[in-house]
Structures are given as structure tokens and as C-alpha cells.
Amino acid sequence: MSSRRQGRRPRTPDGEGPVLVYGRNPVRELIRAGRRPVGEVWALEQAADDPALAGVNVVVKSRDALARLAGTGDHQGMVAITEDYPYVDPQAVLEGSGPIMVLDEVQDPRNLGAVARVADSAGFAGLVIPTRGSPGITPVACKASAGAVEHLPIARVGSIVAFINDLAGSGRWAAGADADQGTDYRELPWDPSAVIVLGAEGAGLRPRVREVCDRLVRIPMRGSVGSLNLSTAAAVLAFQAVAGD
């Protein structure tokens, strides 16, 4: 059983407030993964006895108190207080088993989280995002990933262009997604060394990133709408890339 007590909102050393993960699945996966410590979990009375919280300090709070802590009402009755997200070294992702997903300046943390969920579900070696031009793994991204970010290796790099340029030395190759150009995704010779590169919402790949990709790949559209949303496109390409495994 988890221990219940009344608690005060902890503060981080810089005084800006705690590092949070909210939502039932994200909190459960945070605890299950064990990659970062959990100080305590604030929970509604009806959620406090969730088996996933066994051994964790649980503070029973009202729905409004959880919303104030999380900064949103979308907390699903659980908010965990933890530490900064543990990004991995890019080399660890390159050396992992399976394809890699790269996001070029994706701005919406919900899209980032949703793509991370796709990459984890498809068994990818990891996800690579830029240090600048990306929100990083925020509480919103954690929630959108349903906790997948706690398991998926995620690296940040200073330059996506440089990262792609260095792929040859690792035996990998880059397929840049482009709505208008490139090879039909069903015709590309996918293998576990593939690196799928997706551009920002609306803007797509930046020209320099497009230029350094080994191949461009497109998803043909048959309907009236000219493109898929980011996470859907990621899912189409990701599961095609692992279809032969």
C-alpha cells in the first residue's frame, strides 16, 4: 500500500516550482520505468489506492488542488513530483536496436509526445530532438505520450543537420518526410538502420535538413485533405519501417 499524508508543495532549488508529471498513465509509467525518482504523488481519494502507487508517498488532495499544482484540469486525479527528464547521449540512440525518429523543430509539445508514443510503440531505438527550436519533454509532452517518454531513449542535439551528416559513420541512413517530393513510402527499402526525419507542423523540413537526408519519402494522399497530422504521418512511416522485422 502507498503511504498517505498531508504535504506542502515542494520547491526546486531555483525556486521556480517542482518538476511534474500528471495524468494516470504518465504517472504510472514514470514509476514503472524508474528512470527518475518520484518525491511524492498528489492524488484524488479515489485514485490514491492505485496499485501502481505502492511504495510511493501519496498526498490526498482535492481536484482543485491538483489543478493548481499541475496548472491544468487535465490531471486525471494524479500529479507526481519528480526530477528533470533524463535525456540520453545521442550516441546511445545511434547504437540502439531499431530505427530512429528525428523531429526537426517541432513546436507543439502534444505533437512531440504523440510522436514519442509512436516511436516507443513501434520499437524504435529512440527519438532525437534539437536543443533549440523544440519544447523538450515537458509535462504536456509526457501526458500526450501516455508515459512512453519514460521508457523511450530521447536525446537532444545542437544541430539536426550535423546529426544527420554523422549518420554514415554509424551505418544508418536518413529518410526525410516530404509531403510533395520523394519516393512512395511503400517503395522504400526500409531496414532497422533507417532514421525517419519529420519537420515542423505546417513548415515541414527546413531546406538544410532536407538537403542532407539520404532519401526523401512521401505518403500519397487520396482524399481532399493534402496532408496528415504529424503523429499520424509518424505512425504510418514508423510501422512501415519495422514491417519486415
PASEBA-1860 file (N, C-alpha, C; in nm, 3 decimals):
! residues 245
1> MSSRRQGR> 0.084/-0.120/0.000/0.000/0.000/0.000/0.088/0.125/0.000 ~ 0.042/0.227/-0.067/0.112/0.355/-0.065/0.084/0.426/0.066 ~ 0.175/0.511/0.109/0.154/0.585/0.232/0.084/0.716/0.201 ~ -0.010/0.753/0.287/-0.084/0.876/0.266/-0.046/0.977/0.372 ~ -0.030/1.102/0.330/-0.003/1.208/0.427/-0.039/1.340/0.365 ~ -0.050/1.440/0.448/-0.070/1.575/0.400/0.066/1.636/0.374 ~ 0.080/1.709/0.266/0.211/1.764/0.232/0.201/1.904/0.177 ~ 0.314/1.968/0.171/0.323/2.100/0.111/0.387/2.088/-0.025
9> RPRTPDGE> 0.355/2.182/-0.110/0.411/2.181/-0.244/0.561/2.202/-0.239 ~ 0.642/2.101/-0.278/0.787/2.116/-0.274/0.835/2.218/-0.377 ~ 0.953/2.269/-0.354/1.013/2.364/-0.446/1.145/2.309/-0.499 ~ 1.177/2.343/-0.620/1.306/2.306/-0.675/1.411/2.404/-0.624 ~ 1.542/2.371/-0.635/1.645/2.460/-0.583/1.640/2.601/-0.640 ~ 1.595/2.616/-0.764/1.591/2.750/-0.823/1.465/2.827/-0.785 ~ 1.378/2.763/-0.706/1.259/2.831/-0.657/1.147/2.845/-0.757 ~ 1.161/2.786/-0.874/1.060/2.804/-0.978/0.949/2.700/-0.971
17> GPVLVYGR> 0.954/2.611/-0.877/0.848/2.512/-0.862/0.895/2.373/-0.898 ~ 0.813/2.273/-0.868/0.854/2.134/-0.888/0.848/2.090/-1.033 ~ 0.920/1.983/-1.064/0.910/1.917/-1.194/0.797/1.817/-1.183 ~ 0.701/1.825/-1.273/0.577/1.749/-1.261/0.554/1.654/-1.376 ~ 0.481/1.547/-1.346/0.420/1.461/-1.446/0.277/1.440/-1.400 ~ 0.181/1.463/-1.490/0.041/1.446/-1.450/-0.033/1.356/-1.548 ~ -0.143/1.298/-1.499/-0.220/1.202/-1.577/-0.194/1.062/-1.525 ~ -0.297/0.978/-1.524/-0.281/0.844/-1.465/-0.175/0.760/-1.534
25> NPVRELIR> -0.185/0.745/-1.667/-0.086/0.663/-1.735/0.055/0.722/-1.728 ~ 0.073/0.852/-1.750/0.207/0.907/-1.736/0.269/0.885/-1.599 ~ 0.189/0.902/-1.492/0.242/0.881/-1.357/0.274/0.733/-1.336 ~ 0.187/0.646/-1.379/0.215/0.503/-1.366/0.343/0.463/-1.437 ~ 0.362/0.514/-1.560/0.481/0.477/-1.636/0.606/0.542/-1.579 ~ 0.593/0.661/-1.523/0.705/0.726/-1.455/0.757/0.636/-1.343 ~ 0.664/0.582/-1.264/0.702/0.495/-1.153/0.755/0.362/-1.204 ~ 0.688/0.305/-1.303/0.727/0.173/-1.355/0.865/0.177/-1.420
33> AGRRPVGE> 0.893/0.284/-1.495/1.021/0.294/-1.565/1.138/0.310/-1.468 ~ 1.118/0.387/-1.362/1.221/0.405/-1.261/1.342/0.483/-1.308 ~ 1.328/0.561/-1.413/1.443/0.637/-1.464/1.465/0.767/-1.389 ~ 1.365/0.817/-1.321/1.382/0.936/-1.239/1.301/0.920/-1.111 ~ 1.352/0.969/-1.000/1.287/0.947/-0.871/1.155/1.022/-0.860 ~ 1.067/0.968/-0.778/0.937/1.030/-0.752/0.934/1.073/-0.606 ~ 0.927/1.204/-0.584/0.923/1.253/-0.447/0.793/1.218/-0.379 ~ 0.684/1.250/-0.443/0.552/1.213/-0.394/0.451/1.229/-0.506
41> VWALEQAA> 0.334/1.173/-0.484/0.224/1.184/-0.579/0.105/1.246/-0.508 ~ 0.053/1.351/-0.565/-0.073/1.408/-0.517/-0.184/1.339/-0.594 ~ -0.285/1.293/-0.522/-0.391/1.215/-0.587/-0.526/1.241/-0.524 ~ -0.629/1.223/-0.605/-0.765/1.224/-0.551/-0.784/1.102/-0.461 ~ -0.878/1.110/-0.370/-0.906/0.999/-0.278/-0.928/0.869/-0.354 ~ -1.007/0.875/-0.461/-1.039/0.752/-0.535/-0.923/0.697/-0.616 ~ -0.818/0.777/-0.635/-0.702/0.730/-0.711/-0.586/0.690/-0.621 ~ -0.594/0.722/-0.493/-0.480/0.705/-0.403/-0.442/0.560/-0.380
49> DDPALAGV> -0.536/0.467/-0.398/-0.507/0.326/-0.376/-0.472/0.252/-0.504 ~ -0.441/0.324/-0.611/-0.399/0.261/-0.735/-0.276/0.174/-0.706 ~ -0.276/0.047/-0.746/-0.162/-0.042/-0.719/-0.029/0.013/-0.770 ~ -0.033/0.095/-0.876/0.091/0.150/-0.930/0.161/0.242/-0.832 ~ 0.087/0.293/-0.733/0.144/0.387/-0.637/0.203/0.319/-0.514 ~ 0.204/0.188/-0.513/0.258/0.114/-0.398/0.402/0.157/-0.370 ~ 0.428/0.191/-0.244/0.562/0.231/-0.204/0.595/0.377/-0.229 ~ 0.501/0.452/-0.286/0.523/0.593/-0.314/0.449/0.676/-0.210
57> NVVVKSRD> 0.508/0.787/-0.168/0.439/0.878/-0.077/0.323/0.944/-0.151 ~ 0.202/0.922/-0.103/0.082/0.975/-0.168/0.018/1.079/-0.077 ~ -0.010/1.195/-0.133/-0.078/1.303/-0.062/-0.217/1.317/-0.122 ~ -0.320/1.295/-0.043/-0.457/1.304/-0.091/-0.498/1.451/-0.097 ~ -0.543/1.494/-0.216/-0.578/1.633/-0.237/-0.708/1.643/-0.314 ~ -0.766/1.761/-0.314/-0.888/1.785/-0.390/-0.856/1.801/-0.537 ~ -0.959/1.792/-0.620/-0.942/1.811/-0.765/-0.887/1.950/-0.795 ~ -0.937/2.052/-0.723/-0.890/2.188/-0.746/-0.743/2.204/-0.707
65> ALARLAGT> -0.701/2.140/-0.598/-0.561/2.149/-0.555/-0.470/2.085/-0.659 ~ -0.513/1.972/-0.716/-0.434/1.908/-0.821/-0.425/1.998/-0.943 ~ -0.535/2.062/-0.978/-0.535/2.151/-1.094/-0.441/2.270/-1.072 ~ -0.438/2.321/-0.949/-0.347/2.433/-0.921/-0.202/2.388/-0.931 ~ -0.170/2.269/-0.881/-0.034/2.219/-0.888/0.008/2.193/-1.033 ~ -0.080/2.125/-1.107/-0.048/2.086/-1.245/-0.058/2.203/-1.342 ~ -0.135/2.305/-1.305/-0.159/2.415/-1.397/-0.261/2.381/-1.504 ~ -0.336/2.274/-1.483/-0.438/2.229/-1.578/-0.536/2.137/-1.506
73> GDHQGMVA> -0.657/2.131/-1.557/-0.754/2.036/-1.505/-0.742/1.899/-1.567 ~ -0.647/1.881/-1.656/-0.631/1.756/-1.730/-0.537/1.660/-1.657 ~ -0.549/1.653/-1.525/-0.456/1.574/-1.445/-0.503/1.432/-1.418 ~ -0.631/1.403/-1.443/-0.688/1.269/-1.425/-0.670/1.214/-1.284 ~ -0.659/1.303/-1.189/-0.655/1.261/-1.049/-0.518/1.226/-0.995 ~ -0.410/1.247/-1.072/-0.274/1.215/-1.025/-0.174/1.319/-1.076 ~ -0.089/1.366/-0.986/0.023/1.453/-1.022/0.145/1.406/-0.945 ~ 0.251/1.369/-1.014/0.375/1.325/-0.950/0.477/1.438/-0.948
81> ITEDYPYV> 0.551/1.447/-0.840/0.660/1.544/-0.827/0.790/1.466/-0.843 ~ 0.867/1.503/-0.944/0.983/1.423/-0.981/1.102/1.514/-1.011 ~ 1.192/1.470/-1.096/1.311/1.548/-1.134/1.316/1.567/-1.284 ~ 1.412/1.646/-1.330/1.423/1.678/-1.472/1.431/1.552/-1.558 ~ 1.382/1.563/-1.679/1.380/1.448/-1.769/1.523/1.402/-1.802 ~ 1.550/1.272/-1.798/1.686/1.220/-1.821/1.716/1.194/-1.969 ~ 1.751/1.298/-2.042/1.790/1.279/-2.182/1.914/1.189/-2.188 ~ 1.925/1.113/-2.296/2.039/1.024/-2.313/2.138/1.084/-2.411
89> DPQAVLEG> 2.258/1.029/-2.416/2.358/1.072/-2.513/2.314/1.029/-2.653 ~ 2.329/1.115/-2.754/2.289/1.078/-2.890/2.354/0.948/-2.938 ~ 2.477/0.923/-2.895/2.545/0.801/-2.938/2.473/0.677/-2.889 ~ 2.412/0.686/-2.772/2.337/0.572/-2.719/2.217/0.540/-2.807 ~ 2.155/0.643/-2.862/2.043/0.621/-2.954/2.094/0.559/-3.084 ~ 2.204/0.612/-3.137/2.260/0.560/-3.262/2.297/0.412/-3.249 ~ 2.343/0.373/-3.133/2.387/0.235/-3.112/2.273/0.142/-3.071 ~ 2.154/0.197/-3.054/2.040/0.116/-3.014/1.990/0.028/-3.127
97> SGPIMVLD> 1.898/-0.062/-3.091/1.842/-0.156/-3.189/1.713/-0.100/-3.248 ~ 1.707/-0.095/-3.381/1.587/-0.048/-3.448/1.603/0.090/-3.507 ~ 1.504/0.134/-3.584/1.509/0.268/-3.646/1.508/0.379/-3.541 ~ 1.534/0.498/-3.588/1.535/0.618/-3.504/1.439/0.720/-3.562 ~ 1.372/0.795/-3.476/1.287/0.906/-3.517/1.357/1.037/-3.483 ~ 1.358/1.132/-3.578/1.416/1.264/-3.557/1.309/1.368/-3.585 ~ 1.295/1.466/-3.498/1.200/1.574/-3.517/1.275/1.706/-3.535 ~ 1.251/1.773/-3.647/1.319/1.897/-3.681/1.234/2.017/-3.641
105> EVQDPRNL> 1.260/2.070/-3.521/1.194/2.192/-3.472/1.042/2.179/-3.464 ~ 0.993/2.068/-3.418/0.851/2.052/-3.390/0.817/2.138/-3.268 ~ 0.716/2.222/-3.279/0.689/2.323/-3.178/0.588/2.280/-3.072 ~ 0.493/2.198/-3.107/0.383/2.165/-3.016/0.423/2.047/-2.927 ~ 0.426/2.065/-2.794/0.464/1.953/-2.707/0.369/1.835/-2.717 ~ 0.244/1.860/-2.756/0.150/1.749/-2.773/0.190/1.662/-2.893 ~ 0.232/1.727/-2.999/0.281/1.651/-3.115/0.409/1.575/-3.080 ~ 0.498/1.640/-3.006/0.621/1.574/-2.963/0.589/1.449/-2.882
113> GAVARVAD> 0.497/1.463/-2.786/0.460/1.348/-2.704/0.393/1.238/-2.784 ~ 0.307/1.277/-2.877/0.237/1.177/-2.958/0.334/1.100/-3.047 ~ 0.435/1.168/-3.103/0.534/1.101/-3.186/0.621/1.009/-3.099 ~ 0.654/1.052/-2.979/0.730/0.966/-2.888/0.652/0.838/-2.858 ~ 0.523/0.850/-2.842/0.439/0.731/-2.818/0.444/0.637/-2.938 ~ 0.440/0.693/-3.058/0.450/0.612/-3.180/0.585/0.541/-3.185 ~ 0.693/0.615/-3.161/0.827/0.557/-3.170/0.845/0.444/-3.069 ~ 0.795/0.464/-2.949/0.803/0.359/-2.848/0.720/0.238/-2.888
121> SAGFAGLV> 0.599/0.261/-2.936/0.510/0.152/-2.974/0.568/0.069/-3.088 ~ 0.640/0.133/-3.180/0.697/0.063/-3.294/0.833/-0.001/-3.264 ~ 0.881/0.017/-3.142/1.007/-0.044/-3.104/1.130/0.026/-3.157 ~ 1.123/0.159/-3.168/1.237/0.235/-3.219/1.350/0.242/-3.116 ~ 1.471/0.265/-3.167/1.587/0.278/-3.079/1.580/0.406/-2.997 ~ 1.510/0.506/-3.048/1.499/0.631/-2.974/1.450/0.745/-3.060 ~ 1.444/0.861/-2.998/1.396/0.984/-3.059/1.503/1.091/-3.039 ~ 1.526/1.172/-3.143/1.624/1.280/-3.136/1.554/1.412/-3.166
129> IPTRGSPG> 1.578/1.511/-3.080/1.518/1.644/-3.097/1.628/1.748/-3.079 ~ 1.608/1.868/-3.135/1.711/1.972/-3.119/1.705/2.038/-2.982 ~ 1.819/2.086/-2.937/1.825/2.158/-2.809/1.746/2.288/-2.817 ~ 1.757/2.355/-2.930/1.680/2.478/-2.953/1.576/2.452/-3.062 ~ 1.463/2.520/-3.053/1.359/2.503/-3.152/1.267/2.388/-3.121 ~ 1.272/2.335/-2.999/1.184/2.228/-2.957/1.148/2.251/-2.811 ~ 1.025/2.220/-2.771/0.986/2.242/-2.631/1.053/2.146/-2.535 ~ 1.109/2.036/-2.585/1.164/1.936/-2.495/1.053/1.853/-2.430
137> ITPVACKA> 1.092/1.768/-2.336/0.996/1.679/-2.271/0.934/1.751/-2.152 ~ 0.828/1.821/-2.178/0.753/1.896/-2.077/0.643/1.807/-2.017 ~ 0.576/1.853/-1.911/0.462/1.777/-1.859/0.354/1.752/-1.965 ~ 0.333/1.850/-2.054/0.234/1.833/-2.161/0.277/1.722/-2.256 ~ 0.405/1.719/-2.291/0.456/1.613/-2.378/0.446/1.477/-2.311 ~ 0.476/1.472/-2.182/0.462/1.346/-2.106/0.319/1.296/-2.112 ~ 0.224/1.386/-2.090/0.083/1.347/-2.091/0.042/1.297/-2.229 ~ 0.083/1.369/-2.335/0.046/1.331/-2.471/0.107/1.197/-2.511
145> SAGAVEHL> 0.220/1.161/-2.451/0.285/1.034/-2.484/0.226/0.917/-2.406 ~ 0.133/0.943/-2.313/0.077/0.840/-2.225/0.186/0.770/-2.145 ~ 0.293/0.841/-2.117/0.402/0.786/-2.038/0.512/0.720/-2.119 ~ 0.499/0.716/-2.250/0.600/0.650/-2.334/0.738/0.715/-2.321 ~ 0.742/0.846/-2.295/0.872/0.914/-2.284/0.954/0.861/-2.168 ~ 0.890/0.798/-2.071/0.965/0.745/-1.957/1.044/0.620/-1.995 ~ 1.009/0.556/-2.105/1.076/0.435/-2.149/1.164/0.458/-2.272 ~ 1.121/0.545/-2.362/1.191/0.568/-2.488/1.318/0.650/-2.466
153> PIARVGSI> 1.435/0.605/-2.515/1.553/0.690/-2.509/1.535/0.815/-2.597 ~ 1.553/0.932/-2.540/1.538/1.058/-2.613/1.664/1.140/-2.592 ~ 1.721/1.186/-2.704/1.843/1.266/-2.700/1.817/1.404/-2.757 ~ 1.891/1.502/-2.709/1.887/1.637/-2.765/2.022/1.666/-2.829 ~ 2.018/1.728/-2.946/2.142/1.761/-3.017/2.141/1.909/-3.055 ~ 2.262/1.965/-3.065/2.273/2.106/-3.100/2.234/2.135/-3.243 ~ 2.255/2.038/-3.333/2.227/2.057/-3.475/2.172/1.929/-3.536 ~ 2.051/1.936/-3.589/1.994/1.820/-3.658/2.073/1.792/-3.786
161> VAFINDLA> 2.117/1.897/-3.854/2.196/1.880/-3.977/2.324/1.803/-3.947 ~ 2.395/1.843/-3.843/2.519/1.774/-3.807/2.492/1.630/-3.767 ~ 2.383/1.607/-3.694/2.349/1.471/-3.652/2.326/1.382/-3.774 ~ 2.252/1.433/-3.873/2.226/1.353/-3.994/2.355/1.333/-4.074 ~ 2.438/1.435/-4.081/2.565/1.423/-4.154/2.655/1.315/-4.095 ~ 2.642/1.293/-3.966/2.727/1.196/-3.897/2.671/1.054/-3.902 ~ 2.554/1.036/-3.962/2.491/0.903/-3.961/2.573/0.799/-4.037 ~ 2.641/0.840/-4.142/2.714/0.743/-4.224/2.813/0.663/-4.142
169> GSGRWAAG> 2.876/0.727/-4.046/2.972/0.658/-3.963/2.911/0.553/-3.873 ~ 2.780/0.561/-3.853/2.712/0.464/-3.768/2.641/0.356/-3.849 ~ 2.651/0.367/-3.983/2.585/0.269/-4.068/2.437/0.294/-4.086 ~ 2.391/0.411/-4.050/2.250/0.446/-4.065/2.229/0.539/-4.183 ~ 2.103/0.554/-4.226/2.068/0.643/-4.335/1.938/0.715/-4.301 ~ 1.923/0.835/-4.357/1.812/0.923/-4.321/1.708/0.932/-4.431 ~ 1.583/0.914/-4.394/1.470/0.932/-4.484/1.390/1.053/-4.436 ~ 1.396/1.161/-4.511/1.323/1.282/-4.475/1.182/1.281/-4.531
177> ADADQGTD> 1.085/1.305/-4.447/0.945/1.306/-4.491/0.912/1.438/-4.558 ~ 0.856/1.429/-4.678/0.820/1.547/-4.755/0.684/1.523/-4.819 ~ 0.593/1.615/-4.800/0.455/1.594/-4.847/0.445/1.592/-4.999 ~ 0.540/1.654/-5.069/0.528/1.670/-5.213/0.632/1.596/-5.296 ~ 0.744/1.561/-5.235/0.853/1.501/-5.312/0.891/1.365/-5.257 ~ 0.974/1.296/-5.332/1.033/1.175/-5.281/0.963/1.048/-5.324 ~ 1.014/0.938/-5.272/0.966/0.805/-5.305/0.844/0.770/-5.222 ~ 0.748/0.703/-5.283/0.633/0.650/-5.210/0.687/0.565/-5.094
185> YRELPWDP> 0.639/0.590/-4.973/0.693/0.523/-4.854/0.686/0.371/-4.864 ~ 0.592/0.320/-4.942/0.578/0.174/-4.956/0.684/0.114/-5.046 ~ 0.754/0.198/-5.121/0.855/0.150/-5.215/0.998/0.166/-5.163 ~ 1.013/0.226/-5.048/1.146/0.247/-4.994/1.197/0.117/-4.929 ~ 1.325/0.083/-4.945/1.379/-0.039/-4.885/1.411/-0.020/-4.737 ~ 1.310/-0.018/-4.656/1.326/0.006/-4.513/1.407/-0.105/-4.447 ~ 1.484/-0.068/-4.346/1.555/-0.166/-4.264/1.580/-0.102/-4.127 ~ 1.629/-0.179/-4.029/1.645/-0.126/-3.893/1.743/-0.011/-3.879
193> SAVIVLGA> 1.823/0.016/-3.983/1.918/0.127/-3.975/1.857/0.259/-4.019 ~ 1.730/0.259/-4.054/1.664/0.381/-4.103/1.649/0.486/-3.993 ~ 1.660/0.610/-4.033/1.634/0.725/-3.946/1.528/0.810/-4.014 ~ 1.409/0.817/-3.956/1.299/0.894/-4.013/1.305/1.036/-3.959 ~ 1.307/1.133/-4.051/1.319/1.273/-4.013/1.190/1.345/-4.050 ~ 1.125/1.403/-3.951/0.998/1.474/-3.971/1.017/1.622/-3.938 ~ 0.956/1.708/-4.018/0.967/1.851/-3.998/0.858/1.909/-3.911 ~ 0.868/2.039/-3.889/0.774/2.109/-3.803/0.634/2.114/-3.862
201> EGAGLRPR> 0.538/2.135/-3.775/0.399/2.145/-3.814/0.382/2.255/-3.919 ~ 0.323/2.219/-4.032/0.299/2.317/-4.137/0.420/2.346/-4.223 ~ 0.532/2.380/-4.162/0.652/2.419/-4.236/0.725/2.301/-4.298 ~ 0.717/2.185/-4.235/0.790/2.069/-4.286/0.939/2.078/-4.256 ~ 1.018/2.003/-4.329/1.163/2.004/-4.308/1.224/2.137/-4.350 ~ 1.319/2.184/-4.274/1.395/2.301/-4.317/1.480/2.263/-4.438 ~ 1.506/2.357/-4.530/1.582/2.324/-4.651/1.714/2.256/-4.625 ~ 1.791/2.302/-4.527/1.921/2.242/-4.499/1.907/2.097/-4.451
209> VREVCDRL> 1.803/2.072/-4.372/1.780/1.936/-4.324/1.740/1.847/-4.441 ~ 1.653/1.897/-4.527/1.610/1.820/-4.644/1.730/1.782/-4.731 ~ 1.822/1.876/-4.749/1.937/1.853/-4.836/2.029/1.742/-4.787 ~ 2.040/1.725/-4.655/2.136/1.626/-4.604/2.074/1.488/-4.584 ~ 1.942/1.476/-4.602/1.879/1.344/-4.593/1.920/1.258/-4.713 ~ 1.940/1.130/-4.690/1.980/1.040/-4.798/1.868/1.017/-4.898 ~ 1.746/1.012/-4.848/1.628/0.992/-4.932/1.516/1.082/-4.882 ~ 1.426/1.117/-4.973/1.302/1.182/-4.934/1.189/1.083/-4.955
217> VRIPMRGS> 1.093/1.085/-4.865/0.983/0.989/-4.870/0.851/1.064/-4.853 ~ 0.750/1.020/-4.925/0.619/1.085/-4.915/0.511/0.980/-4.891 ~ 0.402/1.027/-4.834/0.284/0.944/-4.813/0.178/0.995/-4.910 ~ 0.145/0.920/-5.015/0.046/0.968/-5.113/-0.090/0.991/-5.049 ~ -0.152/1.102/-5.084/-0.285/1.137/-5.033/-0.389/1.108/-5.140 ~ -0.498/1.043/-5.104/-0.604/1.011/-5.199/-0.731/1.094/-5.179 ~ -0.741/1.160/-5.068/-0.862/1.237/-5.038/-0.846/1.384/-5.069 ~ -0.935/1.464/-5.013/-0.937/1.607/-5.038/-0.836/1.683/-4.955
225> VGSLNLST> -0.803/1.631/-4.837/-0.706/1.697/-4.750/-0.566/1.657/-4.793 ~ -0.477/1.755/-4.803/-0.347/1.732/-4.864/-0.239/1.672/-4.778 ~ -0.266/1.655/-4.647/-0.159/1.602/-4.562/-0.218/1.541/-4.436 ~ -0.135/1.464/-4.365/-0.171/1.406/-4.237/-0.114/1.491/-4.124 ~ -0.172/1.478/-4.005/-0.107/1.546/-3.893/0.023/1.473/-3.859 ~ 0.106/1.537/-3.780/0.242/1.490/-3.759/0.249/1.350/-3.700 ~ 0.174/1.325/-3.595/0.183/1.194/-3.530/0.126/1.082/-3.617 ~ 0.025/1.114/-3.697/-0.029/1.012/-3.788/0.072/0.978/-3.896
233> AAAVLAFQ> 0.135/1.079/-3.953/0.240/1.054/-4.053/0.354/0.974/-3.991 ~ 0.390/1.009/-3.868/0.496/0.935/-3.799/0.459/0.789/-3.783 ~ 0.332/0.762/-3.750/0.287/0.624/-3.731/0.291/0.545/-3.861 ~ 0.246/0.607/-3.970/0.248/0.540/-4.100/0.390/0.498/-4.136 ~ 0.483/0.591/-4.125/0.621/0.563/-4.162/0.689/0.468/-4.064 ~ 0.662/0.487/-3.936/0.729/0.404/-3.835/0.694/0.258/-3.848 ~ 0.566/0.229/-3.865/0.526/0.088/-3.872/0.561/0.026/-4.006 ~ 0.572/0.107/-4.112/0.624/0.057/-4.238/0.772/0.020/-4.223
241> AVAGD> 0.846/0.105/-4.148/0.989/0.083/-4.132/1.021/-0.047/-4.058 ~ 0.929/-0.091/-3.970/0.955/-0.213/-3.893/0.873/-0.331/-3.944 ~ 0.803/-0.314/-4.055/0.712/-0.418/-4.103/0.784/-0.548/-4.135 ~ 0.910/-0.538/-4.178/0.982/-0.659/-4.216/1.054/-0.728/-4.101 ~ 1.051/-0.667/-3.983/1.121/-0.726/-3.868/1.053/-0.853/-3.818
END
